[in-house]
Amino acid sequence: MLELLPTAVPVVLVAVVNLGALFNCVRTPAERCRYLPKLLWVLFILGTSIVGALAWLYLGKRPESIDCADYTDSTDWEEGCARRSSSLPGKLTTRSACGYRADIA
């Protein structure tokens, strides 16, 4: 039984990554898929094993956009923007999709 362990662990890890990427792809809205239509991504994940799964996880979907509904208070929005832009030099003025304006130092 122990002689199968070195072979079983990588197989299980590859299966978990493949299933996770496949479920992630199926649950992602089609408008967030990049480079290929959603059906081709699913076939690519199924057909190429770990390569397709990793390609989907790193390249396949657009990041979620930030929505104003996520922030109920203007200070939450300002703090979120400040954290994301802390590495940028100078003073920034940003405007969210709902029109809120924030000056970030």
SEKOLSE-941995 format. One record per residue (C-alpha): residue number from 1; chain; x, y, z. Coordinates in steps of 0.5 Angstrom, whole numbers, m for minus. Example, Ala and Ser with C-alpha at 12.3 -4.5 7.8 and 13.67 -1.06 7.14 Angstrom:
marlo k=1, c=A, east=25, north=m9, up=16
marlo k=2, c=A, east=27, north=m2, up=14
END
This chain:
marlo k=1, c=A, east=0, north=0, up=0
marlo k=2, c=A, east=6, north=5, up=2
marlo k=3, c=A, east=9, north=4, up=m5
marlo k=4, c=A, east=3, north=7, up=m8
marlo k=5, c=A, east=3, north=13, up=m4
marlo k=6, c=A, east=9, north=17, up=m8
marlo k=7, c=A, east=4, north=16, up=m15
marlo k=8, c=A, east=m2, north=17, up=m11
marlo k=9, c=A, east=m1, north=24, up=m8
marlo k=10, c=A, east=1, north=28, up=m15
marlo k=11, c=A, east=m5, north=24, up=m19
marlo k=12, c=A, east=m10, north=27, up=m13
marlo k=13, c=A, east=m7, north=34, up=m13
marlo k=14, c=A, east=m8, north=34, up=m21
marlo k=15, c=A, east=m15, north=32, up=m20
marlo k=16, c=A, east=m16, north=37, up=m15
marlo k=17, c=A, east=m13, north=42, up=m19
marlo k=18, c=A, east=m17, north=40, up=m25
marlo k=19, c=A, east=m24, north=39, up=m22
marlo k=20, c=A, east=m23, north=46, up=m19
marlo k=21, c=A, east=m21, north=50, up=m25
marlo k=22, c=A, east=m27, north=46, up=m29
marlo k=23, c=A, east=m32, north=48, up=m23
marlo k=24, c=A, east=m29, north=55, up=m23
marlo k=25, c=A, east=m30, north=56, up=m31
marlo k=26, c=A, east=m37, north=53, up=m31
marlo k=27, c=A, east=m39, north=58, up=m26
marlo k=28, c=A, east=m36, north=64, up=m29
marlo k=29, c=A, east=m40, north=68, up=m33
marlo k=30, c=A, east=m39, north=68, up=m41
marlo k=31, c=A, east=m37, north=75, up=m41
marlo k=32, c=A, east=m32, north=74, up=m36
marlo k=33, c=A, east=m28, north=69, up=m40
marlo k=34, c=A, east=m22, north=72, up=m44
marlo k=35, c=A, east=m18, north=69, up=m51
marlo k=36, c=A, east=m23, north=63, up=m52
marlo k=37, c=A, east=m31, north=62, up=m51
marlo k=38, c=A, east=m33, north=59, up=m45
marlo k=39, c=A, east=m34, north=52, up=m48
marlo k=40, c=A, east=m27, north=52, up=m51
marlo k=41, c=A, east=m24, north=53, up=m44
marlo k=42, c=A, east=m28, north=47, up=m42
marlo k=43, c=A, east=m26, north=43, up=m47
marlo k=44, c=A, east=m19, north=45, up=m46
marlo k=45, c=A, east=m19, north=44, up=m39
marlo k=46, c=A, east=m22, north=37, up=m40
marlo k=47, c=A, east=m17, north=35, up=m46
marlo k=48, c=A, east=m10, north=38, up=m43
marlo k=49, c=A, east=m10, north=36, up=m36
marlo k=50, c=A, east=m6, north=40, up=m31
marlo k=51, c=A, east=m4, north=45, up=m37
marlo k=52, c=A, east=m11, north=47, up=m39
marlo k=53, c=A, east=m13, north=48, up=m31
marlo k=54, c=A, east=m7, north=52, up=m30
marlo k=55, c=A, east=m8, north=56, up=m36
marlo k=56, c=A, east=m15, north=58, up=m34
marlo k=57, c=A, east=m13, north=60, up=m27
marlo k=58, c=A, east=m8, north=65, up=m30
marlo k=59, c=A, east=m11, north=67, up=m36
marlo k=60, c=A, east=m18, north=65, up=m37
marlo k=61, c=A, east=m22, north=70, up=m34
marlo k=62, c=A, east=m22, north=77, up=m33
marlo k=63, c=A, east=m22, north=80, up=m26
marlo k=64, c=A, east=m28, north=82, up=m22
marlo k=65, c=A, east=m30, north=89, up=m23
marlo k=66, c=A, east=m31, north=94, up=m16
marlo k=67, c=A, east=m38, north=96, up=m15
marlo k=68, c=A, east=m40, north=102, up=m11
marlo k=69, c=A, east=m45, north=97, up=m8
marlo k=70, c=A, east=m40, north=94, up=m5
marlo k=71, c=A, east=m38, north=100, up=m1
marlo k=72, c=A, east=m44, north=103, up=4
marlo k=73, c=A, east=m40, north=108, up=7
marlo k=74, c=A, east=m35, north=113, up=3
marlo k=75, c=A, east=m30, north=112, up=8
marlo k=76, c=A, east=m30, north=105, up=6
marlo k=77, c=A, east=m29, north=106, up=m1
marlo k=78, c=A, east=m23, north=111, up=0
marlo k=79, c=A, east=m20, north=106, up=4
marlo k=80, c=A, east=m20, north=101, up=m1
marlo k=81, c=A, east=m18, north=106, up=m6
marlo k=82, c=A, east=m12, north=108, up=m2
marlo k=83, c=A, east=m10, north=101, up=m1
marlo k=84, c=A, east=m10, north=99, up=m8
marlo k=85, c=A, east=m6, north=105, up=m10
marlo k=86, c=A, east=m1, north=106, up=m4
marlo k=87, c=A, east=5, north=104, up=m9
marlo k=88, c=A, east=3, north=110, up=m14
marlo k=89, c=A, east=7, north=116, up=m13
marlo k=90, c=A, east=3, north=123, up=m13
marlo k=91, c=A, east=m4, north=125, up=m11
marlo k=92, c=A, east=m9, north=121, up=m15
marlo k=93, c=A, east=m16, north=123, up=m16
marlo k=94, c=A, east=m21, north=117, up=m18
marlo k=95, c=A, east=m28, north=116, up=m20
marlo k=96, c=A, east=m32, north=110, up=m19
marlo k=97, c=A, east=m37, north=107, up=m23
marlo k=98, c=A, east=m43, north=111, up=m19
marlo k=99, c=A, east=m40, north=118, up=m20
marlo k=100, c=A, east=m37, north=118, up=m13
marlo k=101, c=A, east=m30, north=122, up=m13
marlo k=102, c=A, east=m24, north=121, up=m8
marlo k=103, c=A, east=m18, north=125, up=m8
marlo k=104, c=A, east=m12, north=120, up=m5
marlo k=105, c=A, east=m6, north=122, up=m3
END
